[in-house]
Amino acid sequence: MGSAEVQRRLSEVTASSGLVHHFDARDLMTEQGVYRTFAETLRFPGYFGRNWDALVDCLDDLCGEVTGGGAGVAGVVHDADLLLQTEHFPLFVSVLCQGADRANSAVGLDGDSLDRPAVPEQFVLELRDFECAKIAGRIEQPDLIITTGRGFVGAALNPEEWH
């Protein structure tokens, strides 16, 4: 997504009373930094386990004061170029996709209806130097479907692997 498209989508979140949360990539350079920063910014519960699976679980179950009362939530990672060379970057993208996929669904992993409505959730990684092929190659993995276009790289869970 180009910058105008990103701004349009973020405006849609706030227009529907959802909330946009901002992350500085410098705080996400280590796995522990990811856990700490996401827990603080998105107000994870005290029992958050500080691991990737727990991060997915908490992204799936954000409190109303973080999501605009369930209206929606967007997370924007600024200067995400810094993360491209970290070892955890591909897993980080997968975890964001997993958390958003689960939050966006009103059905649990077992196929049963959840006792909560779906919460629109999305993440945007803003990059200064945008090389589509380099980014797509860095996050390509079997559990994700990568799409590219003019000014964007999109990642979503591969339904053959996840559903």
N, C-alpha and C positions, 0 to 999 in steps of 0.2 A: 504494500500500500504506500502510495506516495504521501507526503506530508499533509496535503489537503484532505486525502481520504482518512488518514489517521485522525485529524482534527474533527472531521465530520462525524466519525464513529464515537469519538470521545464526547462530542457535543450531544449526541443522541443519548449517551449514558446519563449525562447530567440533566438533560431535558426531561428524562423520565424519573427524576429524583434519585438516580443512582449516584455512586461516588467514584471518583478517580483518585487512585493512590499512586504516589511517585516514589521510585526507588533510584538510588544512585548506584551505578554499577561498581563503583569503588568499594561499596559496602558488601558486595556479593562475590568478591574475588576468591573466597574460600567457601567450602561447604558450611562450616560453622557460621561464617558471615551471612550466608543465605538464610540459614535457620534463624539466627538472631534477628536479622533485619525484617524478614517476613513476619516473625512472631510479634515484634514490636509494632510494625506498621499496620498489620491486619488484626492485631489484638487477639492472637491465638490464646487458648486457655492455658493455665499454668501447667497442666499435665502434658503439653505438647512434647513429644518424644525426641525432638531434634534429630530426625533422620528423614530420608526421602519419603518413605511410606507415610510417616506421620505428617509430613508436609502436604502430601496429596489429600490425606484425610481432613486436615484442617482447611485446605482450600475448598473442599467439598462442603464444609459446614461452617461458613463464616457467619458471625453474629450480625444482627440487623443494623447495629450502629456503624458497621463497616460497609454494608451493602445498600445503605439508604433504605433500610427497612425491607430488604428483599427486592428492591427495584432494580438492582444490578451493580456490578463492580467492574472496574477496569484497573489494571496495574500497568504503569508505564515505567520501563527501565531505561533511564537516561544514560548515554555514553556506553551503550552495550557493546561497542567495539572492544572494550577492555576485556570482556568475557570470552571473546572468540577463542583465545588461546588457552583458557583454563581447561584443565582436565575434565571438570564436571560440567562444562557447557552443554554437551549433547544431552546428558541426563537431566540437567536443569530444564531444558526446553521440553523434554518428554514429560517431566513432572508437572510443569505448568499446563501442558495439554491434558494430562490425566485429571488434574484438579478441576480445570475448567469443564472438561467433558462430563465429569460426575456432577458438578454443581449445576450445569445446564440441563440435567436430566431430572425428570420426576420419577424415574424408575431406578431402583437399586441394582447392584451387580447381580443379584439373584433373579432379577426380572420382576420383582414385586414392586408395587407402588410405594413410594416413600411417604412418610408422614409430614413432609414439607413440600412446598412448591419448588419448582426449578428456579434457580437464581442465575440470571444472565451474567456470565463472567468471561472476561477476555484479558489477554496480556499483549502488550506492544513493547517491542525492543527497538528503541531508537538508536540508529547507527549514524555516525558522521561520514565514514568512508564506506560506501555501499557497493560491494561487489557481489552481485546476485549469486553467481556460480560458487564463489568461495564460501558464502554463508550457507547455501543449500548443501554443499559438500560437507561442511562441518557438522551439520545437524542430521544428515541423512542416516537413518537407521531403520530396521525392519518394522518397528512399532509405530512409525510416523509416515504420513503421506505429506510430501513436500510439494508445494505449488509455488511457481514463480511467475512474476509478471513485471510490468514496467514499474520499477520502484518498490517492489515488495517481494518478500519470501514468506510464505505462509506454512505453518505446520499444524497438522491435526492428527489425531490418533487414527491408525490404520484399523478399520473395522474388522478385517480378517484376523488381526492379532488381538483385539480388545473386546469385541462384542460377540 
